[in-house]
Structures are given as C-alpha cells and as structure tokens.
C-alpha cells in the first residue's frame, strides 16, 4: 500500500506512467466505466472546495465506484474534537481509498500513518497540493508537448500558494527548467523552496515584481489568486489582493503558444476577456483533473487498465 502526500512520492517515471494512463482515459473514458466497481472513495474535506472535491468524486463515479465523506469540518466529528488519527482509523473501516484536504500542514501525512487504506493529500494548508500538480503537468504536456526546456512564470501569491510549491518541487526534476517568480515582496516564494529546491538543484530562477516585463519570455504563465483565508490581517489582504491582473493587453506581450494556467478559483486576477484567448488553459486544467484523479485512484488501488490488455 502506498499514499500520495507529497508530489515527490512518485518518481519521474511513475509520473510519466500516470500521465500516460490519464491520456488513455481521456481518449476513451467509456473503457474505464467499470474499473472501480464496488470500490469506495472517502472524501474528507476539512476545508471548502469545489473543483478538487467534485473532481475526485466525478473520477470515482466515472470509474464505476462509490463516494462517501463530508464537505467541511463542521459537519464531521472533528467539530466534536475527534483527532485526524481516530477519523482515519474509522474511515479505513468504510472505504477503500481516501482523499483528504485539511487546513493544517501535515494532516494528511499524519493520517497516512494510521490508515489501513491509501491516503491522497488533496491540499494541506499552504504546504502541498500534489494532485493539482499532476493536473498541471498533464495540461503543460498536452499544450507544449514536453515537460523539459521550459520557462515557467509563477505569478501572485507564491508564499501561501500550495499549488505553486508543489509545482516547483516537481518540475525541478525536469531538464532545463527556468522559473520567473513574480510577486510582491510580502508574497514571495518561501526561503525553504528557494534554498532547498531551486538553489540546491542549481535551477535558474529570478524574482521580479513586473508581470509585463516577464511576459515575452514565458512558455507557461501560472496565475494564482491572493488567498484571503491565509491572511491574519485583512488590511494586508486588501492591500495586496489586486497586485496582478492579467488582461488581454498583457497577453499581447506573450508568445503565440504560451499557455496560461490557474488552479482556480479566480477572483479578479484574470480578466474575463482572457477566457476567449486560445492560450487560456485553466478550464482545460479542470477537465484534465478528472482524468488525472481517475488514473491516480486506479494506480493506488492497483486496478487493471483495460486498455493495457490491448497493448496500448
């Protein structure tokens, strides 16, 4: 039995295999409709979620399985003081696999130590979001045809953005990757990411406050929202929330084949008219998330790939 807590829990080769499976699912979803028959996914979401929770549930239903769980902490026994360790012990009696989102960093890791079934980290505080990273990788590979030799701009909340942290850690293992880190000083990438990942691996990066100046060099622009729920001081949030807004005028500065990604939800950091630009890939990300999570559920449960029987 294995879990997915950190994006580095999967080797580059395993990620490649996972993405290949997700591609096969995307090309023929009907072939996978009974793969997880009689299996149960528990979605334990201590924090609000739309895309992640529903895409996990859609993924399991698309595989022919069943879903149970709770959508927020206040409708679970956590509101009575039950610990994560006790909750996962109980859920292990009901389900075959768990997807957990929690506001506290490390909660899914703790759950995995007490669980008798695979645990998937669906986001823990401002720490990691490995399944979003798998979705990002699928979208980047689909758009660019590769995961190597890319200049990736990360813009907005790089301090609390768990999707950003996971993507940097994962893509740091790819060849010839360069990062442009675009943020206000208060929301810059944490020092441990800079020192332990970028500098430790000798990866080229630069930090800047200017989105406009960075646009022409980017292959990928990864926009993020400034997350109100991560701030202790509302005045700081109000001051920083509109630091970067991507508009069609700024898109005119970019390469013709650049792809714009965003983990969503957005507030106002991407103008609505950008949605019509063929380089906008964020709703494509949403669809890819279902295929990736279908592939992940299959992988962690050791389910047979029906397309593999055909030698594909």
SULGICOR-V740947 format. One record per pair of residues at least 6 apart in sequence whose C-alpha atoms are under 8 Angstrom apart, sorted by sequence separation. I is the first residue (numbers start at 1). J is the second residue. If there is no record, write none. Layout:
# SULGICOR-V740947
i=I j=J
i=I j=J
This chain:
# SULGICOR-V740947
i=3 j=9
i=4 j=10
i=25 j=31
i=60 j=66
i=61 j=67
i=70 j=76
i=73 j=79
i=78 j=84
i=102 j=108
i=112 j=118
i=123 j=129
i=140 j=146
i=141 j=147
i=158 j=164
i=171 j=177
i=182 j=188
i=198 j=204
i=228 j=234
i=231 j=237
i=274 j=280
i=298 j=304
i=25 j=32
i=60 j=67
i=101 j=108
i=112 j=119
i=121 j=128
i=122 j=129
i=123 j=130
i=140 j=147
i=158 j=165
i=181 j=188
i=198 j=205
i=298 j=305
i=45 j=53
i=100 j=108
i=111 j=119
i=121 j=129
i=122 j=130
i=181 j=189
i=121 j=130
i=122 j=131
i=228 j=237
i=43 j=53
i=57 j=67
i=77 j=87
i=121 j=131
i=137 j=147
i=154 j=164
i=227 j=237
i=108 j=119
i=226 j=237
i=108 j=120
i=109 j=121
i=43 j=56
i=108 j=121
i=43 j=57
i=226 j=240
i=227 j=241
i=226 j=241
i=41 j=57
i=108 j=124
i=225 j=241
i=226 j=242
i=107 j=124
i=53 j=71
i=106 j=124
i=264 j=282
i=41 j=60
i=98 j=117
i=100 j=119
i=105 j=124
i=260 j=279
i=261 j=280
i=262 j=281
i=263 j=282
i=40 j=60
i=97 j=117
i=98 j=118
i=99 j=119
i=100 j=120
i=101 j=121
i=102 j=122
i=103 j=123
i=104 j=124
i=105 j=125
i=259 j=279
i=260 j=280
i=261 j=281
i=262 j=282
i=96 j=117
i=97 j=118
i=98 j=119
i=99 j=120
i=100 j=121
i=101 j=122
i=102 j=123
i=103 j=124
i=104 j=125
i=105 j=126
i=258 j=279
i=259 j=280
i=260 j=281
i=261 j=282
i=49 j=71
i=95 j=117
i=96 j=118
i=97 j=119
i=98 j=120
i=99 j=121
i=100 j=122
i=101 j=123
i=102 j=124
i=103 j=125
i=105 j=127
i=257 j=279
i=259 j=281
i=260 j=282
i=263 j=285
i=48 j=71
i=84 j=107
i=88 j=111
i=92 j=115
i=97 j=120
i=99 j=122
i=100 j=123
i=101 j=124
i=102 j=125
i=103 j=126
i=158 j=181
i=245 j=268
i=246 j=269
i=247 j=270
i=248 j=271
i=251 j=274
i=256 j=279
i=262 j=285
i=36 j=60
i=41 j=65
i=43 j=67
i=45 j=69
i=46 j=70
i=47 j=71
i=48 j=72
i=92 j=116
i=147 j=171
i=169 j=193
i=181 j=205
i=183 j=207
i=185 j=209
i=245 j=269
i=246 j=270
i=247 j=271
i=261 j=285
i=40 j=65
i=41 j=66
i=42 j=67
i=43 j=68
i=44 j=69
i=45 j=70
i=46 j=71
i=47 j=72
i=85 j=110
i=89 j=114
i=92 j=117
i=152 j=177
i=154 j=179
i=158 j=183
i=172 j=197
i=178 j=203
i=179 j=204
i=180 j=205
i=181 j=206
i=182 j=207
i=183 j=208
i=184 j=209
i=244 j=269
i=245 j=270
i=246 j=271
i=248 j=273
i=37 j=63
i=38 j=64
i=39 j=65
i=40 j=66
i=41 j=67
i=42 j=68
i=43 j=69
i=44 j=70
i=45 j=71
i=46 j=72
i=47 j=73
i=84 j=110
i=85 j=111
i=88 j=114
i=89 j=115
i=148 j=174
i=149 j=175
i=150 j=176
i=151 j=177
i=152 j=178
i=153 j=179
i=154 j=180
i=155 j=181
i=156 j=182
i=157 j=183
i=172 j=198
i=177 j=203
i=178 j=204
i=179 j=205
i=180 j=206
i=181 j=207
i=182 j=208
i=183 j=209
i=242 j=268
i=245 j=271
i=247 j=273
i=248 j=274
i=36 j=63
i=37 j=64
i=38 j=65
i=39 j=66
i=40 j=67
i=41 j=68
i=42 j=69
i=43 j=70
i=44 j=71
i=45 j=72
i=46 j=73
i=68 j=95
i=84 j=111
i=88 j=115
i=89 j=116
i=147 j=174
i=148 j=175
i=149 j=176
i=150 j=177
i=151 j=178
i=152 j=179
i=153 j=180
i=154 j=181
i=155 j=182
i=156 j=183
i=159 j=186
i=160 j=187
i=176 j=203
i=177 j=204
i=178 j=205
i=179 j=206
i=180 j=207
i=181 j=208
i=182 j=209
i=183 j=210
i=242 j=269
i=247 j=274
i=34 j=62
i=35 j=63
i=36 j=64
i=37 j=65
i=38 j=66
i=40 j=68
i=43 j=71
i=44 j=72
i=45 j=73
i=46 j=74
i=147 j=175
i=148 j=176
i=149 j=177
i=150 j=178
i=151 j=179
i=152 j=180
i=153 j=181
i=154 j=182
i=155 j=183
i=156 j=184
i=159 j=187
i=165 j=193
i=169 j=197
i=180 j=208
i=182 j=210
i=246 j=274
i=33 j=62
i=34 j=63
i=35 j=64
i=36 j=65
i=37 j=66
i=85 j=114
i=148 j=177
i=149 j=178
i=151 j=180
i=153 j=182
i=158 j=187
i=159 j=188
i=168 j=197
i=172 j=201
i=182 j=211
i=32 j=62
i=33 j=63
i=34 j=64
i=35 j=65
i=85 j=115
i=133 j=163
i=157 j=187
i=158 j=188
i=159 j=189
i=32 j=63
i=33 j=64
i=34 j=65
i=132 j=163
i=136 j=167
i=156 j=187
i=157 j=188
i=158 j=189
i=159 j=190
i=172 j=203
i=32 j=64
i=158 j=190
i=29 j=62
i=126 j=159
i=127 j=160
i=129 j=162
i=130 j=163
i=133 j=166
i=211 j=244
i=126 j=160
i=127 j=161
i=128 j=162
i=129 j=163
i=133 j=167
i=180 j=214
i=126 j=161
i=127 j=162
i=128 j=163
i=215 j=250
i=126 j=162
i=130 j=166
i=215 j=251
i=218 j=254
i=219 j=255
i=125 j=162
i=128 j=165
i=129 j=166
i=133 j=170
i=216 j=253
i=217 j=254
i=218 j=255
i=221 j=258
i=223 j=260
i=124 j=162
i=127 j=165
i=128 j=166
i=212 j=250
i=215 j=253
i=216 j=254
i=217 j=255
i=219 j=257
i=220 j=258
i=221 j=259
i=222 j=260
i=223 j=261
i=224 j=262
i=123 j=162
i=127 j=166
i=215 j=254
i=216 j=255
i=219 j=258
i=220 j=259
i=221 j=260
i=222 j=261
i=223 j=262
i=224 j=263
i=225 j=264
i=215 j=255
i=218 j=258
i=219 j=259
i=220 j=260
i=221 j=261
i=222 j=262
i=223 j=263
i=224 j=264
i=225 j=265
i=212 j=253
i=220 j=261
i=225 j=266
i=224 j=266
i=225 j=267
i=56 j=99
i=225 j=268
i=225 j=269
i=224 j=269
i=223 j=269
i=223 j=270
i=42 j=91
i=42 j=95
i=40 j=94
i=41 j=95
i=42 j=96
i=44 j=98
i=45 j=99
i=46 j=100
i=47 j=101
i=40 j=95
i=41 j=96
i=42 j=97
i=43 j=98
i=44 j=99
i=45 j=100
i=46 j=101
i=47 j=102
i=39 j=95
i=40 j=96
i=41 j=97
i=42 j=98
i=43 j=99
i=44 j=100
i=45 j=101
i=46 j=102
i=47 j=103
i=155 j=211
i=184 j=240
i=39 j=96
i=40 j=97
i=41 j=98
i=42 j=99
i=43 j=100
i=44 j=101
i=45 j=102
i=46 j=103
i=41 j=99
i=184 j=243
i=183 j=243
i=153 j=214
i=161 j=224
i=153 j=218
i=151 j=217
i=152 j=218
i=153 j=219
i=155 j=221
i=158 j=224
i=161 j=227
i=151 j=218
i=152 j=219
i=153 j=220
i=154 j=221
i=155 j=222
i=156 j=223
i=157 j=224
i=160 j=227
i=150 j=218
i=151 j=219
i=152 j=220
i=153 j=221
i=154 j=222
i=155 j=223
i=156 j=224
i=157 j=225
i=150 j=219
i=151 j=220
i=152 j=221
i=153 j=222
i=154 j=223
i=155 j=224
i=156 j=225
i=157 j=226
i=52 j=122
i=150 j=220
i=152 j=222
i=154 j=224
i=156 j=226
i=157 j=227
i=160 j=230
i=140 j=220
i=156 j=243
i=156 j=244
i=155 j=244
i=163 j=263
i=5 j=108
i=5 j=109
i=126 j=230
i=3 j=112
i=4 j=118
i=5 j=119
i=3 j=118
i=4 j=119
i=5 j=120
i=6 j=121
i=19 j=134
i=1 j=117
i=2 j=118
i=3 j=119
i=4 j=120
i=5 j=121
i=143 j=259
i=1 j=118
i=2 j=119
i=3 j=120
i=4 j=121
i=15 j=134
i=19 j=138
i=140 j=259
i=7 j=128
i=6 j=128
i=7 j=129
i=6 j=129
i=7 j=130
i=6 j=130
i=7 j=131
i=5 j=130
i=136 j=261
i=4 j=130
i=7 j=133
i=132 j=263
i=139 j=281
i=139 j=284
i=139 j=285
i=136 j=285
i=139 j=288
i=135 j=285
i=138 j=288
i=135 j=288
i=135 j=289
i=138 j=292
i=134 j=289
i=132 j=289
i=135 j=292
i=131 j=289
i=134 j=292
i=7 j=166
i=6 j=166
i=8 j=169
i=12 j=173
i=131 j=292
i=7 j=169
i=8 j=170
i=131 j=293
i=7 j=170
i=118 j=300
i=118 j=301
i=97 j=297
i=97 j=301
i=96 j=301
i=59 j=290
i=63 j=294
i=58 j=290
i=59 j=291
i=62 j=294
i=55 j=289
i=56 j=290
i=59 j=293
i=60 j=294
i=51 j=286
i=55 j=290
i=59 j=294
i=56 j=293
i=60 j=297
i=55 j=293
i=56 j=294
i=26 j=288
i=36 j=298
i=35 j=298
i=26 j=291
i=25 j=291
i=36 j=303
i=23 j=291
i=35 j=303
i=22 j=291
i=25 j=294
i=35 j=304
i=22 j=292
i=25 j=295
i=35 j=305
i=35 j=306
i=22 j=294
i=19 j=292
i=22 j=295
i=32 j=305
i=18 j=292
i=21 j=295
i=32 j=306
i=31 j=306
i=19 j=295
i=31 j=307
i=18 j=295
i=18 j=296
i=18 j=299
i=24 j=307
i=3 j=300
i=2 j=300
i=1 j=300
